[in-house]
């Protein structure tokens, strides 16, 4: 299954070439490099070997936003996972889990690999729909860039022949669905500080499940009708849709 491999500010030419070689090994051609910190010349080409054509056709851009144009699902990679269940932005899946879900779909999917020295920062992680991490020893769990690319692409390659024709949610449809959900959360009377968490949790859910366009359309319709009904029934006023806290009764003693 073709996808877009994005290297964000790579620092070593050898790693860039190694990534191109791995992509050639596992049938991937679409390499994007964002603001590289090294020249992509002799050393990179030497490491690329028979993946030289992948390297020569790579698109080099200045900003991550350019590399994410036309992408429907964005996967980020990190070795830093959430220590708390409340940290929804760093709740990961493994490469195998990723491949099992994505292989049954068609759509524009990108995987972002961060800097060798520091990986992806929190702002960049926030832009991702899901996070992939490669299980490794607690003593040293940070893999070389080209090795990490190889592991993820290998798992995807293994599942290639099992692909189906299901069409995944597009970026535009996803934004429409999230907008309707955010409105429902607001109308529900959910506390302000919990609205962002609820929206992030829902985004995680739809991204990990790779829901289809038909499923998306059905959910948008349900949310839209629910939101409209709440607004009509309250004449445009926001009301609580959750029961108020129960008041503890006291027994009067005579």
C-alpha positions as CSV (number, residue, x, y, z in Angstrom):
1,X,0.0,0.0,0.0
2,X,1.5,3.3,-1.0
3,X,1.9,6.0,1.6
4,X,3.9,9.2,2.1
5,X,7.1,8.9,4.2
6,X,8.0,12.3,5.7
7,X,11.4,13.0,7.3
8,X,11.2,16.1,9.5
9,X,14.5,18.0,9.7
10,X,16.8,14.9,9.3
11,X,20.3,15.6,10.5
12,X,22.4,12.8,9.0
13,X,22.9,12.1,5.3
14,X,23.5,8.4,5.8
15,X,20.1,8.0,7.5
16,X,18.3,9.8,4.7
17,X,20.0,7.4,2.2
18,X,19.2,4.4,4.5
19,X,15.5,5.4,4.5
20,X,15.4,5.6,0.7
21,X,16.9,2.1,0.6
22,X,14.3,0.7,3.1
23,X,11.5,2.3,1.1
24,X,12.8,0.6,-2.1
25,X,13.0,-2.7,-0.2
26,X,9.4,-2.6,0.8
27,X,7.8,-1.0,-2.3
28,X,7.4,2.6,-1.3
29,X,8.4,5.5,-3.5
30,X,6.8,8.7,-2.0
31,X,9.5,10.4,0.1
32,X,9.2,13.9,1.4
33,X,12.0,15.7,3.3
34,X,11.1,18.8,5.4
35,X,13.9,21.3,6.0
36,X,16.9,18.9,6.0
37,X,19.8,19.8,8.2
38,X,22.4,18.1,5.9
39,X,23.1,18.0,2.2
40,X,21.5,15.1,0.3
41,X,24.5,14.3,-1.9
42,X,27.3,11.7,-2.0
43,X,26.9,10.0,1.4
44,X,23.1,9.8,1.2
45,X,23.3,8.4,-2.3
46,X,25.9,5.8,-1.2
47,X,23.6,4.6,1.6
48,X,20.6,4.6,-0.7
49,X,22.1,1.9,-2.9
50,X,19.3,0.6,-5.3
51,X,17.0,3.1,-3.6
52,X,18.8,6.0,-5.4
53,X,15.7,6.6,-7.6
54,X,13.6,7.1,-4.4
55,X,16.1,9.6,-3.1
56,X,16.4,11.5,-6.4
57,X,12.6,11.8,-6.7
58,X,12.2,13.0,-3.1
59,X,10.3,16.2,-2.6
60,X,12.1,18.7,-0.4
61,X,10.0,21.4,1.3
62,X,10.5,24.0,4.0
63,X,7.4,23.5,6.2
64,X,5.7,20.4,7.6
65,X,2.3,21.8,6.5
66,X,3.5,21.6,2.8
67,X,4.3,17.9,3.2
68,X,0.8,17.2,4.8
69,X,-1.2,18.7,1.9
70,X,-3.8,16.3,0.5
71,X,-3.2,13.9,3.4
72,X,-6.2,12.3,5.1
73,X,-4.6,10.5,8.0
74,X,-1.3,11.6,9.7
75,X,0.7,9.1,11.8
76,X,3.6,10.3,13.9
77,X,6.4,8.2,15.4
78,X,7.9,8.5,18.8
79,X,9.8,6.5,21.4
80,X,8.3,8.8,24.2
81,X,4.9,7.4,25.1
82,X,2.3,8.5,27.6
83,X,3.0,7.7,31.3
84,X,-0.5,8.8,32.2
85,X,-3.8,7.7,30.6
86,X,-4.8,11.4,30.6
87,X,-2.1,12.2,28.0
88,X,-4.2,11.4,25.0
89,X,-1.7,12.9,22.4
90,X,1.0,10.3,23.2
91,X,-1.2,7.1,23.4
92,X,0.5,4.9,20.8
93,X,-0.1,1.8,18.7
94,X,2.5,-0.6,17.5
95,X,3.7,-0.9,13.8
96,X,1.8,-4.2,13.6
97,X,-1.4,-2.6,14.9
98,X,-1.0,0.2,12.4
99,X,-0.5,-2.1,9.5
100,X,-3.5,-4.2,10.3
101,X,-5.7,-1.2,10.4
102,X,-4.4,0.8,7.5
103,X,-4.0,-2.1,5.0
104,X,-7.7,-2.6,4.7
105,X,-8.3,1.0,3.6
106,X,-7.5,3.3,0.7
107,X,-6.7,7.0,1.3
108,X,-3.8,9.4,1.5
109,X,-1.8,8.4,4.6
110,X,1.5,9.9,5.8
111,X,4.0,8.8,8.5
112,X,6.2,11.5,10.0
113,X,9.6,10.5,11.4
114,X,11.2,13.2,13.6
115,X,14.7,14.4,14.1
116,X,17.4,12.0,15.1
117,X,18.4,14.1,18.1
118,X,14.9,15.1,19.5
119,X,12.1,13.4,17.5
120,X,8.8,15.2,17.2
121,X,7.9,18.0,19.6
122,X,4.5,18.3,21.3
123,X,3.1,20.7,18.7
124,X,4.0,18.3,15.9
125,X,2.6,15.3,17.8
126,X,-0.6,17.3,18.2
127,X,-1.0,17.5,14.4
128,X,-1.0,13.7,14.2
129,X,-4.1,11.6,14.1
130,X,-2.3,8.6,15.7
131,X,1.1,7.8,17.2
132,X,3.2,4.7,16.4
133,X,5.9,3.5,18.7
134,X,8.2,0.5,18.3
135,X,8.4,-1.6,21.5
136,X,12.0,-1.9,22.6
137,X,14.1,-2.5,25.7
138,X,13.6,0.0,28.5
139,X,17.3,0.3,28.8
140,X,17.6,1.8,25.4
141,X,14.4,2.2,23.4
142,X,15.5,4.9,20.8
143,X,16.0,3.3,17.4
144,X,18.1,4.6,14.5
145,X,15.9,6.5,12.0
146,X,16.4,4.2,9.1
147,X,15.9,1.1,11.3
148,X,12.6,2.5,12.6
149,X,11.4,3.2,9.0
150,X,12.4,-0.4,8.0
151,X,10.4,-2.0,10.9
152,X,7.2,0.0,10.1
153,X,7.4,-0.5,6.4
154,X,8.1,-4.2,6.8
155,X,5.0,-4.7,8.9
156,X,3.0,-2.8,6.3
157,X,4.5,-4.8,3.4
158,X,3.6,-8.1,5.1
159,X,-0.1,-7.1,5.0
160,X,-0.1,-5.7,1.5
161,X,-1.9,-8.6,-0.2
162,X,-4.7,-8.4,2.3
163,X,-5.8,-4.9,1.2
164,X,-9.5,-4.3,0.5
165,X,-11.4,-1.5,-1.3
166,X,-12.8,0.3,1.8
167,X,-12.5,4.1,1.4
168,X,-11.3,5.8,4.5
169,X,-12.4,9.1,5.9
170,X,-11.0,12.1,4.0
171,X,-9.4,15.1,5.7
172,X,-12.4,17.4,4.9
173,X,-15.0,14.8,6.1
174,X,-13.0,14.3,9.3
175,X,-13.1,18.1,10.0
176,X,-16.9,18.1,9.4
177,X,-17.4,15.2,11.8
178,X,-15.2,16.8,14.5
179,X,-17.0,20.1,14.1
180,X,-20.4,18.4,14.7
181,X,-19.0,16.5,17.7
182,X,-17.5,19.6,19.2
183,X,-20.9,21.3,18.9
184,X,-22.5,18.4,20.6
185,X,-20.0,18.5,23.4
186,X,-20.6,22.2,23.9
187,X,-24.4,21.8,23.9
188,X,-24.1,19.0,26.4
189,X,-22.9,21.4,29.1
190,X,-19.5,19.7,29.4
191,X,-17.1,21.8,31.4
192,X,-14.9,24.0,29.2
193,X,-11.6,22.4,30.3
194,X,-12.9,18.9,29.4
195,X,-14.1,19.8,25.9
196,X,-10.7,19.7,24.3
197,X,-9.9,16.4,26.0
198,X,-13.2,14.9,24.7
199,X,-12.6,16.1,21.2
200,X,-9.1,14.7,21.3
201,X,-10.4,11.4,22.5
202,X,-13.0,11.2,19.7
203,X,-10.3,12.1,17.2
204,X,-8.1,9.3,18.5
205,X,-11.1,6.9,18.2
206,X,-12.0,7.7,14.6
207,X,-8.3,7.7,13.5
208,X,-7.4,4.4,15.0
209,X,-10.5,2.7,13.7
210,X,-10.0,4.1,10.1
211,X,-13.8,4.5,9.7
212,X,-15.2,4.6,6.2
213,X,-16.8,7.5,4.4
214,X,-20.2,5.9,4.7
215,X,-19.8,5.5,8.5
216,X,-18.6,9.1,8.6
217,X,-21.7,10.4,6.8
218,X,-24.0,8.5,9.1
219,X,-22.3,9.9,12.2
220,X,-22.3,13.5,10.8
221,X,-26.0,13.1,10.2
222,X,-26.8,11.8,13.6
223,X,-24.7,14.6,15.3
224,X,-26.2,17.3,13.2
225,X,-29.8,16.2,13.9
226,X,-29.0,15.9,17.6
227,X,-27.5,19.4,17.7
228,X,-30.4,20.8,15.9
229,X,-33.0,19.2,18.2
230,X,-31.2,20.5,21.3
231,X,-31.1,24.0,19.9
232,X,-34.8,24.0,18.8
233,X,-36.0,22.5,22.1
234,X,-34.2,25.2,24.1
235,X,-34.9,28.2,21.8
236,X,-31.2,28.6,21.3
237,X,-30.3,28.6,25.0
238,X,-27.6,26.4,26.3
239,X,-29.0,23.9,28.9
240,X,-27.5,21.1,30.9
241,X,-28.2,17.7,29.3
242,X,-26.6,15.9,32.2
243,X,-28.5,15.4,35.5
244,X,-27.7,17.8,38.3
245,X,-25.8,16.5,41.3
246,X,-28.1,14.8,43.8
247,X,-28.5,16.7,47.1
248,X,-27.9,14.5,50.1
249,X,-31.1,14.3,52.2
250,X,-30.8,14.8,55.9
251,X,-33.2,13.1,58.4
252,X,-34.8,15.5,60.8
253,X,-34.7,14.2,64.3
254,X,-37.6,15.0,66.6
